[in-house]
Each structure stands twice: as C-alpha cells, then as structure tokens.
Amino acid sequence: MTATEKTAPNQGDTHQKSMVFHQEEKIKLLSPKAAVILKQYLFEHLYLPQMNSFKSLKQLDFSKLSLNKKEALLFEQLESEFQEYLDDIRYLYLDGPKTFLKEGCSLVARVGKKMEKSLSLEKILSELTLRSNEFACVFDIDNQKLTPIDDRVEDVLAISEGIFSENILWGAKNVNLYTDERDMPHIMRYMALGIITISTPGMTYEMVKDGFSFNYRLNTDNCFNADMQKLKQVMIQQRNIPVYEKRGNSMILSKLLCIMEVRDVNEFRTVYPRFNALPVFSSKMNTLLYLYNSIVLDLSYKFILMLNEKYVTDRSRHVCENINKKLKQYGINKFEYTEGKVSDCFGKTIRLKLAQAVDEWQMNQNTTKYYIDREAVIAAEEMGLIPLPPVVEHLTYQLMQEGLV
C-alpha cells in the first residue's frame, strides 16, 4: 500500500498541516466553528484559571486580566500545544467507530505529560477492592485490547476470559453475541473521546486520576450460567481509570484499568460517559468531553440549540420564542426565529443531519430516517448532543454575537 502526503485545506482557524495518509483513506476535517467553541471553553475555564493573576480577579472579567511574563509564556505554550493536538484530532477517518478508537489511541500514545505523581497499575491493583458484582480488566492503549486481570469475570458474568476478550469490544456488528449492537459503536467512540479528553494538554493528574465511566447493555443468552441466561440482558457500568508509564522524559497514557460492575438492565438510559473527577473538576471535564463529542459528530451548534429547546418543549412556537428571548439577551439582532422556520429546519435539515450521523457511527447503509421531531430529539440524546451544558449554551450565544458561530 503506497502512502502519500495530503495537506488539509485551509479551515480558517488553524494553520495548514501535512500528515501522511494512505491513498484510499478518507479524511474528515472538524468544523472550524465548533473548534472555536472548544478552544474558547478550554482557555477560559481550564488554562486561564491556572494563572495566579486570574485567581486574584474579584470578578470573571477577562478584560481586566493581565498576565505577568512567566504566565504569558505558560499560556502561550499551552495554547501552542493544544493547537497542535487539535490539528491532529481534525484528521479523523470515516471507516467506522473501530478505526476511530484505534486512531484515538494512536494519538494519545504520542502525547507526553509532565506529572509530579501518578500511580502504577500494580499500585492501583494492590489497593483495589472489588464488590461481589464487579470484575476488572485492562485496556491496552497500544494494541487496543481489553483483557480481564483474572478469572473473576467467569464468576460474575458467566463468560470465559477468552470469549470476553475477543467479543465484548471488538466483535463485528451482527457477529458479537454479547455486547448490544446498538451500544457498541458508542462504546468505541466514547472510549476514544475519554482518552482524548484525559490527554488534552494542560490536564493535571488530579483532574483525570479517577477517569470516566459509561454504561452499556450486554446480552446474556450465551452465558454458561442458566440464571444469567434468563435475564436476557444486564447493564455493565464500566469505570475507566488512567494508568501512565514513563517513556523517555514524559509520562504516557498507556492503559485504562476498567472496573466492570454488573447491574440491572432497567437502569440503562444511554451509553454517554461521565468523568468521576473531584467536584471542582468534574463539571469542567464533562463539558470538555461534551465538546469533543459534538465536534466529532459535526452537527451545527445552531441546530443543537434548537434540539436542546425541543428537549424541553415539543412545540415549535415555544422553541422559537425561547431562542428569540435568548438572542435578545445577548444583543443578537440579526437572527429571528419563526415557528415556520423552526419546523422547516427540523423537517428539511436537522432530522436528515442526525440520521446521517447515526448511520456513520452505527455503520448503517443510509437506512436511518426520522419522520417526527421527537425521534430526532431522542437520537440526539442517545448521541450525547443534548441536554446542552449551560456553559456551552452561553458560549454559543456569546460567539454568535461576535459572528464566530
């Protein structure tokens, strides 16, 4: 297979960058407008708060912020590192969730962090206490393999170690006898986005040490225990704890310790992940994860605003009233939504765009169709696009006011 170098078209918010791709591989470029919101959030809520000058502000007024020389250099370094990181993330493949997870792992395996402390896998395992409905696995970043640490999976889930390793994560659609095929593509996307979020330049060990978790459904028809078979399905709550190892002068994210808890399937709602960080960090990490997910799904934030209002009220009249009220609050006068415009946007664009995103990530052959708005709202929730975090809604309107979204 011959490799050629392709250069990304100018996307307006970043310099052109050359990367090596195989000729038959497809390239997807993230929307520059979506990237603007991500960068704005990162700088305002994660980078600047690390500066002592920011901490001394009595009010969150960036116009009054003056960084000293040392802080300015640090901020410039963080900005440069994140821009390079974002440039790499901009190159995504359209060959399905499995390849996306592989490329995400490949990306973070190259990202070194300077950490004052971190715990080895052996240390974490020595302090680990599992409950009767839990077992543990290790996800290797380098080869994307999920392996139980012992035979406890057989006692808890009635699946052999070998079958679990081969089927739970990587089983092809319509072949995997265990993981619910509706959840599998989301698992792969969120595994990738979780480790991408953890590896974002500027993240500290305290922010990410407790990792992230998500839920999914597991079929039990082929478990070797009759009681498990009768359940038909269980819910797995998977908690992913980052493990680093020293390579050269840097600490590299090399593994995830995955704590699997078996629960009642009736508790399942969506696969969507959550960070388990300390309260002071968790909302920031979850918002950052949301932003990565939304730009990968590539749906306009103006559409997400409408979907978010539809999540609250089903009537198009109320949707346009709510959006118009917020536009006025932000001093945005060039847009005005009408009931007809909202209805047309859902009928002609939003339903279609969501169906395309679902087909892409579920590896369907353009078969998804949404005939009513409520179906699109449910799909948007399943894909993790709504509910919209309030801080992202605020940034979206703020950047609309400035003409950047």
ZAZADREN-632427 format. One record per residue (C-alpha): residue number from 1; residue in one letter; z, x, y. Coordinates in Angstrom, 1 decimal. Example, Ala and Ser with C-alpha at 12.3 -4.5 7.8 and 13.67 -1.06 7.14 Angstrom:
! ZAZADREN-632427
REC|1|A|7.8|12.3|-4.5
REC|2|S|7.1|13.7|-1.1
END
This chain:
! ZAZADREN-632427
REC|1|M|0.0|0.0|0.0
REC|2|T|-1.1|1.6|3.3
REC|3|A|1.3|1.5|6.3
REC|4|T|0.0|1.1|9.8
REC|5|E|1.9|1.1|13.1
REC|6|K|1.8|-2.0|15.2
REC|7|T|3.1|-2.4|18.7
REC|8|A|4.9|-5.6|19.8
REC|9|P|3.2|-7.5|22.6
REC|10|N|5.0|-7.3|26.0
REC|11|Q|7.6|-10.1|25.9
REC|12|G|8.7|-9.8|29.4
REC|13|D|12.4|-8.9|28.9
REC|14|T|12.2|-5.7|27.0
REC|15|H|10.0|-2.6|26.7
REC|16|Q|7.3|-2.3|24.1
REC|17|K|8.4|-0.7|20.9
REC|18|S|6.4|0.6|18.0
REC|19|M|7.6|0.0|14.4
REC|20|V|6.0|0.7|11.1
REC|21|F|4.8|-2.4|9.0
REC|22|H|2.6|-2.9|6.1
REC|23|Q|-0.7|-4.4|7.0
REC|24|E|-0.1|-7.7|5.1
REC|25|E|3.4|-8.2|6.5
REC|26|K|3.8|-10.8|9.2
REC|27|I|5.7|-10.2|12.4
REC|28|K|7.8|-12.8|14.3
REC|29|L|9.0|-12.0|17.8
REC|30|L|12.1|-13.7|19.2
REC|31|S|11.7|-15.8|22.3
REC|32|P|12.5|-13.7|25.4
REC|33|K|14.2|-16.7|27.0
REC|34|A|16.5|-17.1|24.0
REC|35|A|17.2|-13.4|24.2
REC|36|V|18.2|-13.7|27.9
REC|37|I|21.0|-16.2|27.0
REC|38|L|22.2|-13.9|24.2
REC|39|K|22.3|-10.8|26.4
REC|40|Q|24.0|-12.7|29.3
REC|41|Y|26.7|-14.0|27.0
REC|42|L|27.3|-10.6|25.4
REC|43|F|27.6|-8.8|28.8
REC|44|E|29.8|-11.5|30.4
REC|45|H|32.1|-12.2|27.5
REC|46|L|32.3|-9.1|25.4
REC|47|Y|31.1|-6.0|27.3
REC|48|L|32.5|-6.5|30.8
REC|49|P|35.9|-7.7|29.6
REC|50|Q|36.4|-4.3|28.1
REC|51|M|36.4|-2.7|31.5
REC|52|N|39.7|-2.3|33.4
REC|53|S|38.0|-3.3|36.6
REC|54|F|37.1|-6.7|35.1
REC|55|K|40.7|-7.2|33.8
REC|56|S|42.0|-6.8|37.4
REC|57|L|39.9|-9.7|38.7
REC|58|K|42.0|-12.7|39.6
REC|59|Q|39.0|-15.0|39.1
REC|60|L|35.9|-14.8|36.9
REC|61|D|33.7|-13.8|39.8
REC|62|F|31.2|-11.2|38.9
REC|63|S|30.1|-10.8|42.5
REC|64|K|33.4|-9.2|43.2
REC|65|L|33.3|-6.8|40.2
REC|66|S|32.9|-3.1|41.0
REC|67|L|32.9|-0.7|38.1
REC|68|N|34.0|2.8|38.5
REC|69|K|31.8|5.7|37.4
REC|70|K|33.2|6.0|33.9
REC|71|E|33.0|2.2|33.3
REC|72|A|29.5|2.1|34.7
REC|73|L|28.4|4.8|32.3
REC|74|L|30.0|3.0|29.4
REC|75|F|28.4|-0.3|30.3
REC|76|E|25.0|1.4|30.6
REC|77|Q|25.5|2.9|27.2
REC|78|L|26.4|-0.5|25.7
REC|79|E|23.5|-2.1|27.4
REC|80|S|21.1|0.5|26.1
REC|81|E|22.5|0.4|22.5
REC|82|F|22.3|-3.4|22.4
REC|83|Q|18.7|-3.4|23.8
REC|84|E|17.6|-1.1|21.0
REC|85|Y|19.5|-3.3|18.5
REC|86|L|17.8|-6.4|19.9
REC|87|D|14.4|-4.8|19.8
REC|88|D|14.9|-4.2|16.1
REC|89|I|16.1|-7.7|15.5
REC|90|R|13.0|-9.0|17.3
REC|91|Y|10.9|-7.9|14.3
REC|92|L|11.5|-10.5|11.7
REC|93|Y|9.5|-11.4|8.6
REC|94|L|8.2|-14.8|7.7
REC|95|D|8.3|-14.2|3.9
REC|96|G|11.4|-16.3|3.3
REC|97|P|15.2|-16.0|3.5
REC|98|K|15.4|-13.4|0.7
REC|99|T|13.3|-10.9|2.7
REC|100|F|15.3|-11.8|5.9
REC|101|L|18.5|-10.8|4.2
REC|102|K|17.0|-7.6|2.9
REC|103|E|15.7|-6.6|6.3
REC|104|G|19.0|-7.6|8.0
REC|105|C|20.9|-5.3|5.5
REC|106|S|18.4|-2.5|6.2
REC|107|L|19.0|-2.8|9.9
REC|108|V|22.8|-2.7|9.8
REC|109|A|22.8|0.2|7.3
REC|110|R|21.3|2.3|10.1
REC|111|V|23.9|1.2|12.8
REC|112|G|26.8|3.7|13.0
REC|113|K|30.1|2.8|14.7
REC|114|K|32.8|4.9|16.2
REC|115|M|36.0|3.4|14.8
REC|116|E|39.5|4.7|15.2
REC|117|K|40.5|2.9|12.0
REC|118|S|39.1|0.9|9.1
REC|119|L|40.3|0.2|5.6
REC|120|S|38.5|1.4|2.4
REC|121|L|37.6|-1.0|-0.3
REC|122|E|40.2|0.5|-2.6
REC|123|K|42.9|-0.1|0.0
REC|124|I|41.9|-3.7|0.6
REC|125|L|41.8|-4.4|-3.1
REC|126|S|45.2|-2.8|-3.6
REC|127|E|46.7|-5.3|-1.1
REC|128|L|44.7|-8.3|-2.3
REC|129|T|46.4|-11.3|-3.9
REC|130|L|44.2|-14.0|-5.3
REC|131|R|45.2|-17.6|-6.0
REC|132|S|44.5|-19.3|-9.3
REC|133|N|41.2|-20.8|-7.9
REC|134|E|39.9|-17.6|-6.4
REC|135|F|38.0|-14.6|-7.6
REC|136|A|36.4|-11.6|-5.8
REC|137|C|33.0|-10.0|-5.6
REC|138|V|31.5|-7.1|-3.8
REC|139|F|28.2|-7.4|-1.9
REC|140|D|26.5|-4.1|-1.6
REC|141|I|24.6|-3.8|1.7
REC|142|D|22.2|-1.0|0.5
REC|143|N|20.9|-2.9|-2.6
REC|144|Q|21.9|-6.5|-1.7
REC|145|K|23.6|-7.0|-5.0
REC|146|L|26.6|-9.4|-5.4
REC|147|T|28.9|-8.2|-8.3
REC|148|P|32.3|-9.6|-9.5
REC|149|I|35.0|-7.0|-9.4
REC|150|D|36.3|-8.2|-12.8
REC|151|D|36.1|-11.0|-15.3
REC|152|R|38.2|-13.4|-13.3
REC|153|V|35.0|-15.3|-12.4
REC|154|E|34.9|-16.4|-16.1
REC|155|D|38.4|-17.9|-15.9
REC|156|V|38.0|-19.6|-12.6
REC|157|L|34.3|-20.7|-12.7
REC|158|A|33.4|-20.6|-16.4
REC|159|I|30.4|-18.4|-15.7
REC|160|S|30.0|-14.9|-17.2
REC|161|E|30.0|-11.9|-14.9
REC|162|G|26.3|-11.0|-15.7
REC|163|I|25.0|-14.5|-15.2
REC|164|F|26.9|-14.8|-11.9
REC|165|S|25.5|-11.6|-10.5
REC|166|E|21.9|-12.4|-11.5
REC|167|N|21.8|-16.1|-10.4
REC|168|I|24.2|-17.0|-7.6
REC|169|L|22.5|-15.3|-4.7
REC|170|W|19.1|-14.2|-5.8
REC|171|G|17.9|-16.9|-8.2
REC|172|A|14.5|-18.2|-7.1
REC|173|K|14.2|-21.8|-6.0
REC|174|N|13.8|-24.2|-8.9
REC|175|V|14.9|-21.4|-11.2
REC|176|N|18.5|-20.9|-10.2
REC|177|L|20.7|-23.1|-12.4
REC|178|Y|23.8|-22.7|-10.3
REC|179|T|23.6|-22.5|-6.5
REC|180|D|22.4|-25.7|-5.0
REC|181|E|18.8|-25.1|-3.9
REC|182|R|19.4|-26.9|-0.6
REC|183|D|22.1|-24.3|0.3
REC|184|M|20.6|-21.1|-1.0
REC|185|P|18.3|-20.3|2.0
REC|186|H|21.1|-21.0|4.4
REC|187|I|23.4|-18.6|2.4
REC|188|M|20.8|-15.8|2.7
REC|189|R|20.3|-16.4|6.4
REC|190|Y|24.0|-16.6|7.2
REC|191|M|24.8|-13.5|5.1
REC|192|A|22.2|-11.6|7.2
REC|193|L|23.4|-13.1|10.5
REC|194|G|27.0|-12.5|9.7
REC|195|I|26.5|-8.8|9.1
REC|196|I|24.1|-8.6|12.2
REC|197|T|26.9|-10.1|14.3
REC|198|I|29.5|-7.7|12.9
REC|199|S|27.3|-4.7|13.6
REC|200|T|26.5|-5.7|17.2
REC|201|P|27.0|-2.6|19.4
REC|202|G|30.4|-2.8|21.1
REC|203|M|32.2|-4.8|18.4
REC|204|T|35.6|-3.3|17.7
REC|205|Y|37.3|-3.2|14.3
REC|206|E|40.0|-5.6|15.4
REC|207|M|37.2|-8.2|16.2
REC|208|V|35.5|-8.0|12.9
REC|209|K|38.0|-6.8|10.3
REC|210|D|38.7|-10.3|8.9
REC|211|G|35.0|-11.1|8.5
REC|212|F|33.3|-14.5|8.3
REC|213|S|33.3|-17.4|5.8
REC|214|F|30.9|-20.2|4.8
REC|215|N|30.8|-22.9|2.2
REC|216|Y|28.1|-23.9|-0.3
REC|217|R|27.7|-26.0|-3.4
REC|218|L|27.5|-24.8|-7.0
REC|219|N|26.1|-26.7|-9.9
REC|220|T|28.4|-26.6|-13.0
REC|221|D|26.1|-28.2|-15.6
REC|222|N|25.6|-24.8|-17.3
REC|223|C|29.2|-23.6|-17.1
REC|224|F|30.6|-22.9|-20.5
REC|225|N|33.8|-25.0|-19.9
REC|226|A|33.4|-28.7|-20.6
REC|227|D|35.8|-29.7|-17.8
REC|228|M|33.7|-27.7|-15.3
REC|229|Q|30.5|-29.4|-16.6
REC|230|K|32.0|-32.8|-16.0
REC|231|L|32.4|-32.0|-12.3
REC|232|K|28.6|-31.5|-11.9
REC|233|Q|29.3|-29.6|-8.7
REC|234|V|32.1|-27.6|-6.9
REC|235|M|32.2|-26.2|-3.4
REC|236|I|32.6|-22.4|-3.0
REC|237|Q|34.3|-21.2|0.1
REC|238|Q|33.2|-17.6|0.5
REC|239|R|35.1|-15.3|2.8
REC|240|N|33.3|-12.0|3.6
REC|241|I|35.4|-9.0|4.7
REC|242|P|33.5|-6.0|6.1
REC|243|V|34.0|-2.6|4.4
REC|244|Y|32.9|0.6|6.1
REC|245|E|32.3|4.1|4.8
REC|246|K|31.9|7.4|6.6
REC|247|R|28.4|8.7|6.7
REC|248|G|27.9|11.8|8.9
REC|249|N|29.9|11.3|12.1
REC|250|S|29.7|7.5|12.0
REC|251|M|31.3|4.6|10.1
REC|252|I|28.6|2.4|8.4
REC|253|L|29.0|-1.1|7.2
REC|254|S|28.3|-0.6|3.5
REC|255|K|29.8|-3.6|1.7
REC|256|L|31.3|-7.0|2.0
REC|257|L|34.3|-7.9|-0.1
REC|258|C|33.7|-11.6|-0.9
REC|259|I|36.6|-13.8|-1.8
REC|260|M|35.4|-16.9|-3.6
REC|261|E|37.6|-20.0|-3.6
REC|262|V|36.6|-22.9|-5.8
REC|263|R|37.2|-26.3|-4.2
REC|264|D|36.3|-30.0|-4.4
REC|265|V|32.7|-30.5|-3.6
REC|266|N|33.6|-33.6|-1.5
REC|267|E|35.0|-31.1|1.1
REC|268|F|31.5|-29.8|1.7
REC|269|R|29.7|-30.6|5.0
REC|270|T|27.4|-27.7|5.9
REC|271|V|26.9|-24.0|5.0
REC|272|Y|27.4|-23.0|8.6
REC|273|P|29.7|-19.9|8.8
REC|274|R|32.8|-19.2|10.9
REC|275|F|34.4|-15.9|11.9
REC|276|N|38.0|-15.5|10.8
REC|277|A|39.0|-13.2|13.7
REC|278|L|42.2|-13.4|15.7
REC|279|P|42.2|-16.4|18.1
REC|280|V|41.5|-14.1|21.0
REC|281|F|38.2|-13.0|19.3
REC|282|S|37.2|-15.9|17.0
REC|283|S|35.5|-18.1|19.6
REC|284|K|33.6|-15.2|21.0
REC|285|M|32.4|-14.1|17.6
REC|286|N|31.4|-17.6|16.6
REC|287|T|29.5|-18.1|19.8
REC|288|L|27.6|-14.8|19.3
REC|289|L|26.8|-15.9|15.7
REC|290|Y|25.5|-19.2|17.0
REC|291|L|23.2|-17.4|19.5
REC|292|Y|21.8|-15.1|16.8
REC|293|N|21.1|-18.1|14.6
REC|294|S|19.5|-20.2|17.3
REC|295|I|17.1|-17.4|18.4
REC|296|V|16.1|-16.8|14.8
REC|297|L|15.3|-20.5|14.3
REC|298|D|13.3|-20.3|17.5
REC|299|L|13.8|-23.7|19.0
REC|300|S|13.7|-24.1|22.8
REC|301|Y|17.2|-24.4|24.3
REC|302|K|15.9|-27.3|26.4
REC|303|F|15.3|-29.1|23.1
REC|304|I|18.7|-28.1|21.8
REC|305|L|20.3|-29.6|24.9
REC|306|M|18.6|-33.0|24.1
REC|307|L|19.6|-32.7|20.4
REC|308|N|23.2|-32.0|21.5
REC|309|E|23.3|-35.1|23.6
REC|310|K|21.7|-37.1|20.7
REC|311|Y|24.5|-35.8|18.6
REC|312|V|26.9|-37.7|20.9
REC|313|T|24.9|-40.8|21.6
REC|314|D|21.9|-42.2|19.9
REC|315|R|20.3|-44.0|22.9
REC|316|S|17.6|-42.1|24.8
REC|317|R|18.7|-43.7|28.0
REC|318|H|22.2|-42.2|27.7
REC|319|V|20.7|-38.9|26.7
REC|320|C|18.6|-38.6|29.9
REC|321|E|21.5|-39.9|32.1
REC|322|N|23.8|-37.3|30.7
REC|323|I|21.3|-34.4|31.1
REC|324|N|20.3|-35.5|34.7
REC|325|K|24.0|-35.6|35.6
REC|326|K|24.5|-32.1|34.4
REC|327|L|21.3|-30.9|36.1
REC|328|K|22.7|-32.2|39.4
REC|329|Q|26.0|-30.5|38.8
REC|330|Y|24.2|-27.2|38.5
REC|331|G|22.0|-27.9|41.5
REC|332|I|18.8|-28.1|39.5
REC|333|N|16.4|-30.5|41.3
REC|334|K|13.0|-29.6|39.8
REC|335|F|13.7|-31.4|36.5
REC|336|E|14.5|-35.0|36.0
REC|337|Y|14.5|-36.7|32.6
REC|338|T|13.5|-40.3|31.9
REC|339|E|14.1|-42.4|28.8
REC|340|G|10.4|-42.3|28.1
REC|341|K|10.2|-38.5|28.4
REC|342|V|13.2|-38.1|26.0
REC|343|S|11.6|-40.5|23.5
REC|344|D|8.2|-38.8|23.7
REC|345|C|9.8|-35.3|23.4
REC|346|F|11.6|-36.3|20.2
REC|347|G|8.6|-38.1|18.7
REC|348|K|5.9|-35.6|19.6
REC|349|T|7.7|-32.2|19.6
REC|350|I|11.4|-31.9|18.6
REC|351|R|11.0|-33.6|15.2
REC|352|L|7.9|-31.5|14.4
REC|353|K|9.5|-28.2|15.5
REC|354|L|12.6|-28.9|13.4
REC|355|A|10.5|-29.8|10.4
REC|356|Q|8.6|-26.5|10.8
REC|357|A|11.9|-24.5|11.0
REC|358|V|13.3|-26.3|7.9
REC|359|D|10.0|-25.7|5.9
REC|360|E|10.1|-22.0|6.9
REC|361|W|13.7|-21.4|5.8
REC|362|Q|13.7|-23.7|2.8
REC|363|M|10.4|-22.2|1.6
REC|364|N|8.7|-25.6|1.6
REC|365|Q|5.0|-26.1|1.9
REC|366|N|4.9|-28.0|5.2
REC|367|T|6.4|-31.1|3.4
REC|368|T|9.3|-32.0|5.7
REC|369|K|8.8|-34.9|8.1
REC|370|Y|11.4|-36.7|10.3
REC|371|Y|10.5|-40.3|11.2
REC|372|I|13.5|-41.1|13.3
REC|373|D|15.6|-39.1|15.8
REC|374|R|18.8|-39.4|13.7
REC|375|E|17.1|-37.5|10.9
REC|376|A|16.3|-34.7|13.3
REC|377|V|19.9|-34.6|14.6
REC|378|I|21.2|-34.3|11.0
REC|379|A|18.7|-31.5|10.3
REC|380|A|19.7|-29.7|13.5
REC|381|E|23.4|-29.8|12.4
REC|382|E|22.5|-28.6|8.9
REC|383|M|20.6|-25.6|10.5
REC|384|G|23.6|-24.8|12.7
REC|385|L|21.9|-25.7|16.1
REC|386|I|24.4|-28.4|17.0
REC|387|P|27.0|-29.0|18.2
REC|388|L|26.2|-26.6|21.0
REC|389|P|29.1|-24.4|22.0
REC|390|P|30.2|-25.4|25.6
REC|391|V|29.8|-21.8|26.9
REC|392|V|26.2|-21.7|25.7
REC|393|E|25.5|-25.1|27.3
REC|394|H|26.9|-23.7|30.5
REC|395|L|24.8|-20.5|30.3
REC|396|T|21.7|-22.6|29.5
REC|397|Y|22.0|-24.7|32.7
REC|398|Q|23.1|-21.7|34.7
REC|399|L|20.0|-19.8|33.7
REC|400|M|17.8|-22.9|34.1
REC|401|Q|19.0|-22.9|37.7
REC|402|E|17.9|-19.3|38.1
REC|403|G|14.5|-20.1|36.4
REC|404|L|15.2|-17.8|33.4
REC|405|V|15.2|-20.5|30.8
END
